[in-house]
Amino acid sequence: MKIHFLKAIVYITFFILLSCNFKGTLFKNQIIGSWSTNENENVDFTITKNEIEYFDSGLSYKYEMDESDKQLLIYENDKIILKFKVISVSEDSLILKSENDGNRGNIYKYRKRF
């Protein structure tokens, strides 16, 4: 009985450590790249280490990742102009939920272009 209890504690501790590690390195490196709404479409935007460049407009903006709230914050002149909740991110897909007035709740799905 004690062995099963100790195993359970070890597994729970391991799970907690993995969860903490995931939160600490959530998406900064995973979101870097070129993204489009469809793998057959042109690139909509590219995310670098410090900026997001939108190809249709040719404009670039600074951004930050709020990893505790899983938010992508986009700035213009040090003011937040767009805010998205990161629903999911992987090496080839990105799903965002708008938290902006006018389109709050809209879901955007992107595919990474290599």
N, C-alpha and C positions, 0 to 999 in steps of 0.2 A: 504493500500500500504506500509506504514512504517513497519507494522508487518511482512509482507512477506520479505521485505528487511532485517530486523533484523534476521529473521529465516535463511535466506540465509547466512548472515555473520557468524552466530553461526555454521551452518553446515560446512562452508568452514574452519573456525578456527579449528573445531573439526577434520576435515580431515587432515589438516596440522599438527596438534599435533600428530595424529596417525602415520602419515608418518615419522615424526621426531623420534618418539619413535621406530619405526621399524628399522630405519637406525642405531640407537644407540645400538641395541641389536640383530643385524642381525643373525649371525649364530654360534657364538662360542659355545654356549650350545647345539644347535641343531645338530651340526656335530659330537659331541662326541658319540662314539659307534663303533660297528663293521659293516663293509660294504662289500657287494658282488655285482657282476654284475647281479646276479639272486638269487631270494630267495631260490632256491634249491641248490645253489652252496656253496662251502666252502667260508669262509671269505677271502677277498682279502687284506684288511687292517683294522686296528683299530686305531681310533683317540681318544687320551686321552686329558687331559687338556693342556699338553705341547708337546706331541709327536705324530707322525704317525708311526705305526709299520706295515711293509709289511711282510706278512706271508710267501710268496714264498721265499723271500731272507733272512728273519730273521733280516733285517736291520730296525733301527729306526732313525727317523729324527725329528729335531725341526721344528715347523711351527708357522706361525703368520697369523692372519686374518686382512686384510686391509679392514675394514668395509666400508670406504668411497668409495672405488673402487670395492667392493664386490669380493676381490681376496683372494685366498688361496696361501700363499707363503711357500715353503718348503726349508729348509736350510740344508746344510752340511758344517761344519766348518765355520759358520757365513757367508756363501755365498749362495745366492739364486740359487738353482739347478732346481726347478720346479715352475711354476706359472700357476694357473688356475683361470678363472673367474667363480664365483658361479652363475650359471644360475637360479637354484631353489634349495631350501632346505625345507624339512618338517620333521615331526617326523619319517617318514619311507622312504623317498627318497632323493637322492642327485644327482643333475645334474651339471657337470662341463664342461667347455670349455677350452681346452688347449691353452695357450699363449706361448708355448715353440717352439723354432726352431725345424723343422723336423716334427712336428705334430700339428702345429698351426691350430686352428679352429676345431680340432677333438672334438666331444661331447662324454662324458662318463656318463653313467647312472648307479646309484648304488641303492641298496635296503638295508635298515638297517636290520641287523640280531639281534634278541633279545635273 
